[in-house]
Amino acid sequence: MKFTNTKQSDVMLVAIGGRLDGSGAPEVEAHCRGLLERGDVRQVLDLAEVEYISSAGLRSLLVVAKQIKSAGGVLALCCLSPMVREVMSISGFDKILTLTSDRETALAQFTP
């Protein structure tokens, strides 16, 4: 997995690249948890470079969302490829996670 962190105002934007599967999912969880432990409770995950997502990847995103919510934060996902968006839709995750088409829309989720 590849991670690129960019702080925008008080929101941590994390661009993720690779396969969000059984081997990549724990890396995503650990990376986001590390950011959360640093105080980054408002996170946007840019999934434009995620080429595949499995049930393990879905589970890891749910774990991250719950951890962030428990810390009083907010999570949004953006820039999903058509395949990843379809998996989110089929699994019902589009109903429980905030999915946006681009970074600007995701970042707008954090403005009052």
Buried (B, 14 or more C-beta within 10 A) or exposed (E): BEBEEEEEEEBBBBBBBBBBBEEBBEBBBEBBBEBBEEEBBBBBBBBBBBEBBBEBBBEBBBBBBEBBEEBEBBBBBBBBBEEBBEBBEEBEBBEEBBBBEEBEBBBEBBEE
